[in-house]
Amino acid sequence: MAHPSDMAPPLIALKAAAVMACSEGERKTPLASFFLNPTALVRRVLSRMKLLVAIEVPHQETTHQLFVKHRIRRAADFALASVALVAA
């Protein structure tokens, strides 16, 4: 699990980046590095005095995209597993 959000896998598949700002300026981090795995609960990419100001998704002319989510109930629920795929 990268994140309990349904948006994490598609944004990672689209090679999106997190734009963070602090007193020293802005820094971009690929979302694949921004979301930490479940065993890294203590570590944070977004440290104190930093602010997430944008998510940038690179423009791609033609792609085929797929998102599949498996959950126990049909209602809104956290995914047991989800997969996002982007093919050019």
The first five atom37 places (N, CA, C, CB, O) and aatype in JSON, in Angstrom:
{
  "aatype": [12, 0, 8, 14, 15, 3, 12, 0, 14, 14, 10, 9, 0, 10, 11, 0, 0, 0, 19, 12, 0, 4, 15, 6, 7, 6, 1, 11, 16, 14, 10, 0, 15, 13, 13, 10, 2, 14, 16, 0, 10, 19, 1, 1, 19, 10, 15, 1, 12, 11, 10, 10, 19, 0, 9, 6, 19, 14, 8, 5, 6, 16, 16, 8, 5, 10, 13, 19, 11, 8, 1, 9, 1, 1, 0, 0, 3, 13, 0, 10, 0, 15, 19, 0, 10, 19, 0, 0],
  "atom_mask": [
    [1, 1, 1, 1, 1],
    [1, 1, 1, 1, 1],
    [1, 1, 1, 1, 1],
    [1, 1, 1, 1, 1],
    [1, 1, 1, 1, 1],
    [1, 1, 1, 1, 1],
    [1, 1, 1, 1, 1],
    [1, 1, 1, 1, 1],
    [1, 1, 1, 1, 1],
    [1, 1, 1, 1, 1],
    [1, 1, 1, 1, 1],
    [1, 1, 1, 1, 1],
    [1, 1, 1, 1, 1],
    [1, 1, 1, 1, 1],
    [1, 1, 1, 1, 1],
    [1, 1, 1, 1, 1],
    [1, 1, 1, 1, 1],
    [1, 1, 1, 1, 1],
    [1, 1, 1, 1, 1],
    [1, 1, 1, 1, 1],
    [1, 1, 1, 1, 1],
    [1, 1, 1, 1, 1],
    [1, 1, 1, 1, 1],
    [1, 1, 1, 1, 1],
    [1, 1, 1, 0, 1],
    [1, 1, 1, 1, 1],
    [1, 1, 1, 1, 1],
    [1, 1, 1, 1, 1],
    [1, 1, 1, 1, 1],
    [1, 1, 1, 1, 1],
    [1, 1, 1, 1, 1],
    [1, 1, 1, 1, 1],
    [1, 1, 1, 1, 1],
    [1, 1, 1, 1, 1],
    [1, 1, 1, 1, 1],
    [1, 1, 1, 1, 1],
    [1, 1, 1, 1, 1],
    [1, 1, 1, 1, 1],
    [1, 1, 1, 1, 1],
    [1, 1, 1, 1, 1],
    [1, 1, 1, 1, 1],
    [1, 1, 1, 1, 1],
    [1, 1, 1, 1, 1],
    [1, 1, 1, 1, 1],
    [1, 1, 1, 1, 1],
    [1, 1, 1, 1, 1],
    [1, 1, 1, 1, 1],
    [1, 1, 1, 1, 1],
    [1, 1, 1, 1, 1],
    [1, 1, 1, 1, 1],
    [1, 1, 1, 1, 1],
    [1, 1, 1, 1, 1],
    [1, 1, 1, 1, 1],
    [1, 1, 1, 1, 1],
    [1, 1, 1, 1, 1],
    [1, 1, 1, 1, 1],
    [1, 1, 1, 1, 1],
    [1, 1, 1, 1, 1],
    [1, 1, 1, 1, 1],
    [1, 1, 1, 1, 1],
    [1, 1, 1, 1, 1],
    [1, 1, 1, 1, 1],
    [1, 1, 1, 1, 1],
    [1, 1, 1, 1, 1],
    [1, 1, 1, 1, 1],
    [1, 1, 1, 1, 1],
    [1, 1, 1, 1, 1],
    [1, 1, 1, 1, 1],
    [1, 1, 1, 1, 1],
    [1, 1, 1, 1, 1],
    [1, 1, 1, 1, 1],
    [1, 1, 1, 1, 1],
    [1, 1, 1, 1, 1],
    [1, 1, 1, 1, 1],
    [1, 1, 1, 1, 1],
    [1, 1, 1, 1, 1],
    [1, 1, 1, 1, 1],
    [1, 1, 1, 1, 1],
    [1, 1, 1, 1, 1],
    [1, 1, 1, 1, 1],
    [1, 1, 1, 1, 1],
    [1, 1, 1, 1, 1],
    [1, 1, 1, 1, 1],
    [1, 1, 1, 1, 1],
    [1, 1, 1, 1, 1],
    [1, 1, 1, 1, 1],
    [1, 1, 1, 1, 1],
    [1, 1, 1, 1, 1]
  ],
  "atom_positions": [
    [[0.84, -1.17, 0.0], [0.0, 0.0, 0.0], [0.89, 1.24, 0.0], [-0.96, 0.0, 1.22], [1.69, 1.44, 0.92]],
    [[0.76, 2.05, -1.01], [1.49, 3.31, -1.03], [0.8, 4.34, -0.16], [1.64, 3.84, -2.45], [1.44, 5.14, 0.51]],
    [[-0.53, 4.31, -0.18], [-1.33, 5.28, 0.55], [-2.77, 4.81, 0.51], [-1.18, 6.72, -0.05], [-3.16, 4.21, -0.48]],
    [[-3.58, 5.06, 1.54], [-4.97, 4.61, 1.49], [-5.82, 5.37, 0.47], [-5.6, 4.75, 2.86], [-6.96, 4.99, 0.21]],
    [[-5.29, 6.42, -0.11], [-6.02, 7.2, -1.11], [-6.08, 6.46, -2.44], [-5.36, 8.58, -1.3], [-5.1, 5.82, -2.85]],
    [[-7.22, 6.55, -3.11], [-7.34, 5.96, -4.45], [-6.54, 6.73, -5.48], [-8.79, 5.9, -4.87], [-6.26, 6.2, -6.56]],
    [[-6.16, 7.97, -5.2], [-5.42, 8.78, -6.17], [-3.93, 8.47, -6.22], [-5.61, 10.23, -5.86], [-3.28, 8.79, -7.21]],
    [[-3.37, 7.86, -5.19], [-1.93, 7.61, -5.16], [-1.47, 6.72, -6.32], [-1.55, 6.97, -3.84], [-0.56, 7.12, -7.04]],
    [[-2.04, 5.52, -6.54], [-1.54, 4.69, -7.63], [-1.64, 5.32, -9.02], [-2.28, 3.4, -7.64], [-0.68, 5.26, -9.78]],
    [[-2.8, 5.96, -9.39], [-2.83, 6.59, -10.71], [-1.82, 7.73, -10.87], [-4.22, 7.11, -10.99], [-1.2, 7.86, -11.92]],
    [[-1.66, 8.55, -9.84], [-0.7, 9.65, -9.95], [0.73, 9.15, -10.06], [-0.82, 10.58, -8.74], [1.54, 9.72, -10.79]],
    [[1.05, 8.08, -9.35], [2.39, 7.49, -9.48], [2.58, 6.91, -10.88], [2.6, 6.38, -8.41], [3.64, 7.08, -11.49]],
    [[1.55, 6.23, -11.4], [1.64, 5.66, -12.75], [1.8, 6.75, -13.81], [0.4, 4.82, -13.06], [2.44, 6.52, -14.83]],
    [[1.22, 7.92, -13.57], [1.33, 9.04, -14.51], [2.62, 9.83, -14.33], [0.14, 9.98, -14.34], [2.84, 10.83, -15.01]],
    [[3.49, 9.38, -13.42], [4.79, 10.02, -13.14], [4.62, 11.45, -12.64], [5.66, 10.03, -14.4], [5.36, 12.36, -13.02]],
    [[3.63, 11.64, -11.77], [3.38, 12.96, -11.18], [4.44, 13.28, -10.13], [1.97, 13.02, -10.55], [5.11, 12.39, -9.61]],
    [[4.58, 14.56, -9.84], [5.55, 15.03, -8.85], [4.87, 15.93, -7.84], [6.73, 15.78, -9.54], [3.93, 16.66, -8.17]],
    [[5.34, 15.88, -6.61], [4.87, 16.76, -5.55], [5.79, 17.98, -5.52], [4.85, 16.04, -4.16], [7.01, 17.85, -5.52]],
    [[5.19, 19.16, -5.5], [5.97, 20.4, -5.4], [5.83, 20.89, -3.97], [5.47, 21.5, -6.44], [4.73, 21.17, -3.5]],
    [[6.97, 20.98, -3.28], [6.99, 21.4, -1.88], [7.74, 22.71, -1.76], [7.64, 20.32, -0.98], [8.74, 22.93, -2.43]],
    [[7.24, 23.59, -0.89], [7.86, 24.9, -0.7], [8.3, 25.05, 0.75], [6.9, 26.04, -1.08], [7.67, 24.54, 1.67]],
    [[9.41, 25.78, 0.91], [9.9, 26.15, 2.24], [10.59, 27.5, 2.1], [10.87, 25.05, 2.84], [10.56, 28.1, 1.03]],
    [[11.2, 27.96, 3.15], [11.86, 29.27, 3.1], [13.03, 29.3, 2.12], [12.35, 29.66, 4.49], [13.46, 30.38, 1.7]],
    [[13.55, 28.14, 1.76], [14.68, 28.07, 0.82], [14.23, 27.95, -0.63], [15.57, 26.89, 1.17], [15.08, 27.94, -1.52]],
    [[12.94, 27.87, -0.89], [12.44, 27.76, -2.25], [11.59, 26.52, -2.44], [0.0, 0.0, 0.0], [11.14, 25.9, -1.47]],
    [[11.38, 26.16, -3.7], [10.56, 24.99, -4.03], [11.43, 23.8, -4.42], [9.59, 25.32, -5.17], [12.55, 23.96, -4.9]],
    [[10.87, 22.61, -4.19], [11.56, 21.37, -4.56], [10.51, 20.4, -5.07], [12.34, 20.76, -3.34], [9.42, 20.3, -4.51]],
    [[10.85, 19.68, -6.15], [9.96, 18.65, -6.69], [10.45, 17.28, -6.3], [9.86, 18.77, -8.23], [11.65, 17.0, -6.31]],
    [[9.5, 16.43, -5.95], [9.81, 15.04, -5.6], [8.83, 14.15, -6.34], [9.73, 14.8, -4.06], [7.62, 14.4, -6.29]],
    [[9.31, 13.12, -7.03], [8.37, 12.19, -7.67], [7.44, 11.58, -6.61], [9.14, 11.07, -8.42], [7.87, 11.26, -5.51]],
    [[6.16, 11.43, -6.96], [5.21, 10.88, -6.0], [5.58, 9.46, -5.61], [3.8, 10.92, -6.56], [5.21, 9.0, -4.52]],
    [[6.29, 8.74, -6.46], [6.75, 7.4, -6.1], [7.66, 7.46, -4.88], [7.48, 6.74, -7.28], [7.73, 6.49, -4.12]],
    [[8.36, 8.57, -4.68], [9.22, 8.76, -3.51], [8.49, 9.47, -2.37], [10.47, 9.54, -3.89], [8.89, 9.37, -1.22]],
    [[7.43, 10.19, -2.7], [6.69, 10.97, -1.7], [5.9, 10.06, -0.77], [5.75, 11.96, -2.39], [5.89, 10.28, 0.44]],
    [[5.23, 9.05, -1.31], [4.47, 8.11, -0.5], [5.41, 7.04, 0.03], [3.31, 7.47, -1.32], [6.1, 6.37, -0.75]],
    [[5.45, 6.88, 1.32], [6.33, 5.9, 1.95], [5.57, 4.59, 2.2], [6.9, 6.44, 3.27], [4.35, 4.59, 2.29]],
    [[6.3, 3.51, 2.3], [5.65, 2.22, 2.53], [5.15, 2.12, 3.97], [6.62, 1.06, 2.22], [5.56, 2.91, 4.83]],
    [[4.26, 1.16, 4.25], [3.64, 1.08, 5.58], [4.61, 0.84, 6.73], [2.63, -0.02, 5.58], [4.29, 1.17, 7.87]],
    [[5.79, 0.29, 6.47], [6.74, 0.05, 7.55], [7.51, 1.31, 7.91], [7.71, -1.06, 7.17], [8.24, 1.33, 8.9]],
    [[7.36, 2.36, 7.13], [8.08, 3.62, 7.37], [7.17, 4.67, 7.98], [8.68, 4.16, 6.06], [7.21, 5.83, 7.58]],
    [[6.36, 4.28, 8.93], [5.37, 5.19, 9.51], [6.0, 6.37, 10.25], [4.48, 4.44, 10.43], [5.35, 7.41, 10.4]],
    [[7.22, 6.24, 10.71], [7.85, 7.31, 11.48], [8.46, 8.36, 10.55], [8.92, 6.73, 12.4], [8.45, 9.55, 10.87]],
    [[8.99, 7.93, 9.42], [9.64, 8.86, 8.49], [8.61, 9.65, 7.71], [10.56, 8.1, 7.52], [7.5, 9.18, 7.46]],
    [[8.98, 10.88, 7.34], [8.12, 11.73, 6.54], [8.94, 12.38, 5.43], [7.43, 12.81, 7.41], [10.07, 12.81, 5.66]],
    [[8.37, 12.45, 4.24], [9.01, 13.19, 3.16], [8.75, 14.67, 3.34], [8.5, 12.71, 1.78], [9.63, 15.5, 3.11]],
    [[7.52, 15.01, 3.75], [7.15, 16.4, 3.96], [7.5, 16.76, 5.4], [5.63, 16.63, 3.67], [6.7, 16.56, 6.32]],
    [[8.69, 17.3, 5.59], [9.17, 17.6, 6.94], [8.59, 18.92, 7.45], [10.71, 17.66, 6.95], [7.86, 19.62, 6.74]],
    [[8.92, 19.24, 8.68], [8.44, 20.48, 9.28], [8.88, 21.68, 8.45], [8.94, 20.61, 10.72], [9.96, 21.68, 7.86]],
    [[8.05, 22.68, 8.43], [8.3, 23.94, 7.73], [8.28, 23.78, 6.2], [9.65, 24.5, 8.16], [8.77, 24.66, 5.49]],
    [[7.7, 22.68, 5.7], [7.5, 22.52, 4.27], [6.01, 22.44, 4.01], [8.23, 21.26, 3.72], [5.25, 21.95, 4.85]],
    [[5.6, 22.91, 2.84], [4.2, 22.95, 2.47], [4.04, 22.34, 1.09], [3.66, 24.4, 2.51], [4.76, 22.7, 0.16]],
    [[3.12, 21.42, 0.95], [2.8, 20.85, -0.36], [1.98, 21.89, -1.11], [2.02, 19.49, -0.24], [0.86, 22.21, -0.69]],
    [[2.51, 22.43, -2.21], [1.83, 23.52, -2.92], [1.2, 23.07, -4.23], [2.8, 24.63, -3.19], [0.31, 23.74, -4.74]],
    [[1.65, 21.94, -4.79], [1.08, 21.5, -6.06], [1.42, 20.04, -6.32], [1.58, 22.38, -7.22], [2.39, 19.49, -5.78]],
    [[0.61, 19.44, -7.16], [0.91, 18.13, -7.73], [0.99, 18.36, -9.23], [-0.19, 17.03, -7.36], [0.01, 18.81, -9.84]],
    [[2.13, 18.07, -9.84], [2.31, 18.28, -11.28], [2.24, 16.93, -12.0], [3.67, 18.99, -11.58], [2.97, 16.0, -11.68]],
    [[1.35, 16.86, -12.98], [1.21, 15.66, -13.81], [1.71, 16.03, -15.19], [-0.29, 15.13, -13.85], [1.15, 16.92, -15.83]],
    [[2.77, 15.35, -15.68], [3.31, 15.71, -16.99], [2.29, 15.43, -18.11], [4.6, 14.93, -17.26], [1.55, 14.45, -18.07]],
    [[2.26, 16.32, -19.09], [1.37, 16.16, -20.24], [1.86, 15.0, -21.1], [1.28, 17.48, -21.08], [3.05, 14.9, -21.4]],
    [[0.95, 14.14, -21.48], [1.27, 13.02, -22.37], [0.26, 13.05, -23.5], [1.25, 11.64, -21.61], [-0.95, 13.07, -23.26]],
    [[0.74, 13.05, -24.74], [-0.13, 13.16, -25.9], [-1.17, 12.05, -25.97], [0.69, 13.16, -27.16], [-2.37, 12.32, -25.93]],
    [[-0.73, 10.82, -26.06], [-1.65, 9.69, -26.19], [-1.26, 8.6, -25.22], [-1.66, 9.15, -27.65], [-0.13, 8.11, -25.24]],
    [[-2.19, 8.23, -24.36], [-1.94, 7.14, -23.43], [-3.2, 6.29, -23.3], [-1.5, 7.69, -22.05], [-4.31, 6.72, -23.62]],
    [[-3.0, 5.09, -22.83], [-4.09, 4.21, -22.44], [-3.93, 4.01, -20.94], [-4.09, 2.82, -23.24], [-2.84, 3.68, -20.47]],
    [[-5.01, 4.22, -20.21], [-4.91, 4.18, -18.75], [-5.95, 3.24, -18.18], [-5.09, 5.6, -18.15], [-7.05, 3.08, -18.71]],
    [[-5.57, 2.6, -17.06], [-6.46, 1.66, -16.39], [-6.25, 1.77, -14.89], [-6.22, 0.21, -16.89], [-5.12, 1.86, -14.42]],
    [[-7.34, 1.76, -14.13], [-7.28, 1.72, -12.67], [-8.26, 0.67, -12.2], [-7.59, 3.12, -12.04], [-9.44, 0.72, -12.56]],
    [[-7.8, -0.27, -11.4], [-8.63, -1.34, -10.87], [-8.48, -1.36, -9.36], [-8.25, -2.73, -11.49], [-7.37, -1.32, -8.83]],
    [[-9.61, -1.41, -8.66], [-9.62, -1.42, -7.2], [-10.41, -2.62, -6.72], [-10.22, -0.09, -6.63], [-11.54, -2.85, -7.15]],
    [[-9.81, -3.39, -5.82], [-10.51, -4.53, -5.22], [-10.8, -4.2, -3.76], [-9.67, -5.85, -5.34], [-9.9, -3.83, -3.0]],
    [[-12.07, -4.34, -3.38], [-12.47, -4.06, -2.0], [-13.53, -5.08, -1.58], [-13.02, -2.61, -1.85], [-14.09, -5.78, -2.42]],
    [[-13.79, -5.16, -0.29], [-14.72, -6.16, 0.22], [-16.16, -5.77, -0.13], [-14.57, -6.3, 1.75], [-16.93, -6.61, -0.6]],
    [[-16.53, -4.51, 0.1], [-17.91, -4.07, -0.15], [-17.97, -3.21, -1.39], [-18.46, -3.3, 1.06], [-16.94, -2.69, -1.84]],
    [[-19.14, -3.05, -1.96], [-19.31, -2.19, -3.12], [-19.35, -0.71, -2.73], [-20.58, -2.56, -3.86], [-19.1, 0.16, -3.57]],
    [[-19.65, -0.43, -1.49], [-19.7, 0.96, -1.02], [-18.29, 1.52, -0.94], [-20.4, 1.04, 0.37], [-17.31, 0.8, -1.14]],
    [[-18.2, 2.8, -0.65], [-16.88, 3.41, -0.48], [-16.12, 2.67, 0.61], [-17.01, 4.93, -0.13], [-16.61, 2.52, 1.72]],
    [[-14.94, 2.22, 0.28], [-14.16, 1.42, 1.21], [-12.7, 1.51, 0.8], [-14.64, -0.06, 1.25], [-12.39, 1.76, -0.36]],
    [[-11.8, 1.3, 1.76], [-10.38, 1.23, 1.42], [-10.13, 0.01, 0.55], [-9.51, 1.18, 2.7], [-10.75, -1.04, 0.74]],
    [[-9.24, 0.14, -0.37], [-8.93, -0.96, -1.28], [-8.12, -2.04, -0.56], [-8.16, -0.45, -2.51], [-7.23, -1.74, 0.24]],
    [[-8.44, -3.29, -0.85], [-7.57, -4.4, -0.43], [-6.35, -4.41, -1.34], [-8.32, -5.78, -0.49], [-5.23, -4.69, -0.91]],
    [[-6.59, -4.09, -2.61], [-5.52, -3.98, -3.59], [-6.0, -3.06, -4.7], [-5.12, -5.38, -4.15], [-7.18, -3.06, -5.04]],
    [[-5.09, -2.28, -5.26], [-5.44, -1.45, -6.42], [-4.23, -1.42, -7.35], [-5.86, 0.0, -5.99], [-3.08, -1.51, -6.91]],
    [[-4.53, -1.28, -8.63], [-3.5, -1.28, -9.66], [-3.79, -0.14, -10.63], [-3.44, -2.65, -10.41], [-4.94, 0.05, -11.04]],
    [[-2.78, 0.61, -10.98], [-2.9, 1.65, -12.0], [-1.88, 1.37, -13.07], [-2.7, 3.08, -11.38], [-0.74, 1.0, -12.78]],
    [[-2.28, 1.55, -14.32], [-1.41, 1.28, -15.47], [-1.54, 2.4, -16.47], [-1.75, -0.08, -16.12], [-2.65, 2.84, -16.77]],
    [[-0.42, 2.87, -16.98], [-0.4, 3.86, -18.05], [0.54, 3.33, -19.13], [0.06, 5.27, -17.53], [1.7, 3.04, -18.87]],
    [[0.01, 3.22, -20.34], [0.81, 2.75, -21.47], [0.73, 3.78, -22.6], [0.33, 1.35, -21.97], [-0.35, 4.28, -22.93]],
    [[1.87, 4.08, -23.18], [1.9, 5.06, -24.27], [1.71, 4.39, -25.61], [3.22, 5.83, -24.27], [1.71, 5.06, -26.64]]
  ]
}
